[in-house]
């Protein structure tokens, strides 16, 4: 049996088609056909819809974290208000990934303990199909409103705040757990990195070997549906009752069982994630993370593009390329920064394409194009993350000297300040 026939035989199972349909309700979906992605927006209402996709050669099936009144009304360029009007809710999906699967297991175990500590019991967990796990909290677990914020409209920021709060909770425990079994050198080598890549300010950072990347989650974000095949590994994204029950052999197509429901809303206790959300909000405010989560500052870029001669150390370091960890964060920082210092989108596009070639492992060109396209649709500029934001410069190992950051607060402020100083000197 060829791989194509094997995939079709697997997806032909009625119970798998039924689960695809159940989880597709009120969601935007997308089928992948090898390296080709299907159209968006798309919906699935019946098992016959799934069978049509199988006939077309579907290799994997993806669904949105957000739930919509009518997913077919979605289109590129919708503003925040239009998206909020269409959205009826969202599920919190925590995406854990590491080249060393054991690190993902350690991290998932601690995240689950952190959820239990915050009174969340109705979570779901599934193997991603490759190197990680997805831990999900149904929208029904959250309160309708917290601190005056309508939770329905708080996407993707709600997922980001929860994710960063949980990371902060487990960081030291995860570090100890990894170093209890691995030396620093072996831990780095197991994820194809050098020791210096996993040390930040003289201390081992466990999130340099296992990733919970929430920063780049955006509206209409999709994730691999449970029971979908992962094209890279050929394994299936299977749900787990308990993490300790995980056996990678069960993720082979011929061994998959469908007796566990992922994101089962029937037994959810309303508001059981309220404490988690409140604690996450409080942590975000105390650490200033909330400032980046709700960027609503107006800013007007200079009329003439500022040259790199006036850029801060952190931006100059990023411009030379980065290693695999932090590439997407770098795109987010650089495109935001360049726009705010007067670069045209055409110049940004040209630079980013060349910059990507400098990375140890370049991102897909389509990813960068999509990010720049998103920025083109925004009606106002937003400053890049502040210098003291805990999720960026410091953890990426590119933080400027404290004397620079304390004076300028934001990389854009530094560039503007240096330009002003230089202009004053010329006038004199």
C-alpha positions in Angstrom: 0.0 0.0 0.0 1.4 3.4 -1.0 1.5 6.3 1.5 -1.3 8.0 -0.4 -3.5 4.9 -0.2 -2.6 4.5 3.5 -3.6 8.1 4.3 -6.9 7.7 2.4 -7.6 4.4 4.2 -6.9 6.0 7.6 -9.2 9.1 7.0 -11.9 6.8 5.6 -12.7 5.7 9.2 -16.2 7.0 10.0 -15.3 7.8 13.7 -12.4 10.0 12.6 -14.6 11.9 10.1 -17.2 12.3 12.9 -14.6 13.9 15.2 -13.5 16.3 12.4 -17.1 17.4 12.0 -17.7 17.8 15.7 -14.7 20.0 16.2 -15.3 22.0 13.1 -18.6 23.5 14.3 -18.4 27.4 14.3 -14.8 27.2 13.2 -12.8 28.1 10.2 -11.1 25.0 8.7 -8.3 24.4 6.2 -7.2 21.2 4.6 -3.6 20.7 3.5 -2.7 18.7 0.4 1.0 17.9 1.0 2.8 21.2 0.8 -0.3 22.9 -0.8 -2.8 24.6 1.6 -6.5 24.6 0.9 -8.6 27.7 0.5 -9.7 30.0 3.3 -12.2 30.7 4.7 -13.7 27.2 4.5 -16.2 25.3 6.7 -17.2 21.7 7.3 -20.7 20.8 8.3 -21.1 17.1 7.3 -19.0 14.0 7.0 -19.6 14.1 3.3 -17.6 17.4 3.3 -14.7 15.5 4.8 -15.0 12.7 2.3 -14.8 15.2 -0.5 -11.5 16.6 0.9 -10.2 13.0 1.2 -10.9 12.4 -2.5 -9.0 15.6 -3.3 -5.9 14.1 -1.5 -6.1 15.8 1.9 -3.1 15.0 4.0 -3.9 17.0 7.2 -6.8 18.9 8.7 -6.6 22.2 10.6 -9.1 24.2 12.6 -9.3 27.7 14.2 -8.8 28.4 17.9 -11.6 31.0 17.5 -15.2 30.2 17.1 -17.3 32.3 14.7 -21.0 33.2 14.0 -20.3 32.5 10.3 -16.7 31.6 9.3 -17.5 32.3 5.6 -17.8 36.0 6.4 -14.1 36.1 7.3 -11.8 37.8 4.9 -8.3 39.4 4.8 -8.1 42.9 6.2 -11.0 42.8 8.6 -10.5 45.3 11.5 -10.6 44.4 15.2 -14.2 45.6 15.6 -15.5 43.4 12.7 -13.6 40.4 14.0 -15.1 40.9 17.5 -18.5 41.1 16.0 -18.1 37.8 14.2 -16.3 36.0 17.0 -18.4 34.1 19.6 -15.5 32.7 21.6 -12.1 31.1 21.5 -10.3 28.1 23.0 -7.0 28.5 24.7 -4.5 26.3 22.9 -1.0 26.0 24.4 1.5 24.8 21.8 4.5 23.0 23.3 7.3 22.0 21.0 11.0 20.8 21.3 13.3 18.8 19.1 13.8 16.6 22.1 10.4 15.1 22.7 11.3 14.3 26.3 11.6 18.1 27.0 8.1 18.6 25.7 6.8 15.8 28.0 8.5 17.4 31.0 7.1 20.8 30.1 3.5 19.5 29.5 3.6 17.7 32.8 4.4 21.0 34.6 1.9 23.0 32.7 -0.8 20.5 33.7 0.2 20.8 37.3 0.1 24.6 37.0 -3.4 24.4 35.6 -4.6 22.2 38.4 -3.0 24.6 40.9 -5.2 27.3 39.3 -8.3 25.1 39.7 -8.6 24.1 36.0 -9.5 20.4 35.7 -11.3 20.3 32.3 -8.3 20.7 30.0 -7.5 18.5 27.0 -4.1 17.3 25.9 -3.0 15.8 22.6 0.3 14.8 20.9 1.0 17.2 18.1 2.1 14.4 15.7 5.8 15.4 15.8 7.8 16.8 18.7 5.2 18.4 21.0 1.8 18.6 22.6 -1.2 20.8 22.5 -2.9 21.6 25.9 -6.4 23.1 25.4 -8.9 24.8 27.7 -12.4 25.2 26.3 -13.9 28.7 26.1 -16.8 27.6 28.3 -14.3 27.4 31.3 -13.7 31.1 31.2 -15.9 33.8 32.7 -17.7 36.2 30.4 -15.8 39.2 31.8 -12.8 40.0 33.9 -11.6 43.4 35.0 -14.0 45.1 32.6 -12.7 43.1 29.6 -15.2 41.1 27.5 -13.3 37.8 27.3 -14.9 36.9 23.9 -13.1 39.9 22.4 -9.8 39.3 24.2 -8.1 37.2 21.5 -5.2 36.6 20.9 -4.1 38.6 23.9 -5.9 36.3 26.4 -4.0 33.2 25.1 -0.7 35.2 25.2 -1.2 36.4 28.8 -2.2 32.9 30.1 0.7 31.3 28.2 3.3 33.7 29.6 1.9 33.5 33.1 2.2 29.7 33.1 5.7 29.9 31.6 6.7 32.1 34.5 5.2 29.7 37.0 7.0 26.6 35.7 10.3 28.1 34.5 12.5 27.2 37.5 10.9 23.8 38.0 11.4 23.0 34.3 15.0 24.0 34.5 15.6 21.8 37.5 13.8 18.9 35.9 15.8 19.0 32.7 19.2 19.5 34.5 18.4 16.7 36.9 18.6 14.2 33.9 20.8 16.1 31.4 24.0 18.0 31.7 23.8 21.5 30.2 25.9 20.4 27.2 23.8 17.3 26.5 20.5 19.3 26.8 21.8 21.8 24.3 23.1 19.2 21.9 19.8 17.2 22.0 18.1 20.2 20.4 20.9 21.0 18.0 22.2 24.0 19.9 25.4 25.1 21.6 25.6 25.7 25.4 25.9 29.5 24.9 22.6 29.4 23.0 20.7 28.2 26.1 22.3 30.5 28.6 20.7 33.9 29.3 22.5 36.2 31.8 24.6 33.4 33.1 21.6 31.1 33.8 20.1 28.2 31.9 16.8 29.1 30.2 14.7 26.0 29.7 12.6 27.8 27.1 15.6 27.8 24.8 15.2 24.0 24.5 11.5 23.8 24.6 9.1 26.4 23.2 5.7 27.7 24.2 5.4 30.4 21.6 2.4 32.6 22.1 3.8 35.9 20.8 2.9 35.3 17.2 -0.6 33.8 17.6 -2.9 36.1 15.6 -6.5 36.3 14.6 -7.7 33.3 12.6 -4.8 31.2 13.9 -5.2 27.5 13.1 -3.9 24.4 14.8 -3.7 20.8 13.7 -7.0 19.0 14.5 -6.9 15.9 16.7 -6.7 12.7 14.6 -5.0 14.7 11.8 -1.8 13.3 10.3 1.4 15.3 10.5 3.0 15.4 7.1 6.6 15.6 8.4 6.5 12.6 10.7 3.7 10.5 9.3 2.3 10.3 12.8 -1.2 11.2 14.0 -2.1 13.9 16.5 -3.7 11.7 19.1 -5.6 12.8 22.3 -4.4 11.6 25.7 -6.3 10.8 28.8 -3.2 11.2 30.9 0.3 12.3 29.8 1.8 9.3 31.5 -0.2 7.1 29.1 1.6 8.5 26.0 3.2 6.0 23.8 4.4 7.2 20.4 3.5 3.8 18.9 -0.1 4.7 19.4 0.3 7.6 17.0 0.9 5.3 14.1 -2.1 5.3 11.7 -2.7 1.6 12.1 -2.7 1.9 15.9 -4.9 5.0 16.4 -7.9 4.6 18.7 -10.7 7.1 19.0 -12.1 6.6 22.5 -10.9 9.9 24.0 -12.6 13.3 23.2 -10.5 16.4 22.7 -12.1 19.7 23.8 -15.1 17.9 25.2 -17.5 20.7 26.2 -20.2 18.6 27.7 -18.7 18.2 31.2 -17.2 21.7 31.5 -17.7 23.7 34.7 -18.5 27.3 33.9 -16.0 29.8 35.3 -13.5 27.1 36.5 -10.7 29.0 34.7 -11.7 32.3 36.3 -8.9 32.1 38.9 -6.4 31.3 36.1 -7.4 34.3 34.1 -7.4 36.7 37.1 -4.0 35.5 38.2 -2.6 35.8 34.7 -4.0 39.4 34.4 -2.5 40.4 37.7 0.9 38.9 36.8 0.8 40.7 33.4 0.2 44.1 35.0 2.9 43.6 37.6 5.5 42.7 35.0 4.3 45.2 32.4 3.6 42.4 30.0 0.0 43.7 29.7 1.4 46.8 28.1 2.6 44.9 25.0 -0.6 42.8 25.0 -2.8 45.8 24.5 -0.8 48.1 22.2 -3.1 51.0 21.4 -0.6 53.8 21.2 -0.7 56.3 18.3 2.6 57.0 16.7 3.7 58.9 13.6 6.8 57.7 11.7 9.4 60.2 10.6 9.0 61.5 7.1 12.6 60.5 6.2 13.8 56.9 6.8 16.3 56.7 9.7 19.6 55.0 8.8 21.0 52.0 10.7 23.8 54.3 12.1 21.3 55.5 14.7 19.8 52.1 15.6 20.3 50.6 19.1 22.5 47.5 19.7 19.5 45.1 20.0 18.2 46.0 16.5 21.7 45.9 15.0 22.3 42.4 16.4 18.9 41.2 15.1 19.7 42.6 11.6 22.7 40.2 11.3 20.4 37.2 11.5 19.4 34.8 14.3 19.6 31.2 15.1 16.5 29.0 15.0 15.2 30.1 18.4 13.6 33.6 18.1 13.4 34.0 14.3 9.6 34.7 14.4 10.0 37.1 17.3 12.8 38.8 15.3 10.4 39.3 12.3 7.8 40.8 14.7 10.3 43.2 16.2 12.1 44.2 13.0 9.1 44.9 10.8 7.5 46.9 13.6 10.7 48.9 14.2 11.5 49.6 10.6 8.0 51.0 10.0 8.3 53.3 13.0 11.6 54.7 11.8 10.2 55.6 8.4 11.2 52.7 6.2 8.8 52.0 3.4 7.1 48.5 3.2 8.9 47.9 -0.1 12.3 48.5 1.6 11.3 46.4 4.6 10.2 43.5 2.3 13.5 43.7 0.4 15.6 43.8 3.6 13.7 40.9 5.3 14.1 38.6 2.3 17.9 39.2 2.5 17.9 39.0 6.3 16.2 35.6 6.2 19.1 34.2 4.3 21.5 35.1 7.2 19.5 33.0 9.7 21.0 29.6 10.6 17.8 28.0 9.5 15.8 30.4 7.3 12.0 30.8 7.8 9.7 30.0 4.9 9.6 33.0 2.5 5.8 32.8 2.5 5.8 33.3 6.3 7.7 36.6 6.1 5.6 37.7 3.1 2.4 37.0 5.1 3.7 39.0 8.1 4.5 42.0 6.0 1.2 41.7 4.2 -0.5 41.8 7.7 1.3 45.0 8.6 0.2 46.6 5.3 -3.4 46.2 6.3 -3.0 47.9 9.7 -4.4 51.5 9.8 -2.0 52.8 12.4 1.6 52.1 13.6 2.3 50.3 16.8 5.7 50.6 18.6 7.8 47.4 18.8 8.0 45.8 22.3 9.6 47.9 25.0 13.1 47.2 26.1 12.1 45.7 29.4 9.4 43.4 27.9 10.1 40.0 29.5 9.3 38.0 26.3 11.8 39.6 23.9 15.2 41.2 23.9 16.6 39.7 27.2 15.4 36.2 26.6 16.7 36.4 23.0 20.2 37.4 24.2 20.2 40.8 22.4 19.4 43.2 25.2 21.3 46.5 25.0 23.2 47.9 28.0 21.0 48.9 30.9 22.0 52.5 30.6 20.7 52.6 27.0 17.3 50.9 27.8 16.6 52.9 31.0 16.9 56.2 29.1 15.0 55.2 26.0 12.4 52.6 27.0 11.8 51.6 23.4 14.2 50.9 20.5 12.4 53.5 18.4 12.9 56.1 21.0 16.6 55.4 20.9 16.8 55.9 17.1 14.8 59.1 17.2 17.0 60.4 20.1 20.2 59.6 18.2 18.9 61.3 15.1 18.0 64.4 17.0 21.4 64.6 18.7 23.2 64.2 15.4 21.0 66.8 13.7 21.7 69.3 16.5 25.4 68.7 16.1 25.2 69.4 12.3 23.2 72.6 12.9 25.9 73.8 15.3 
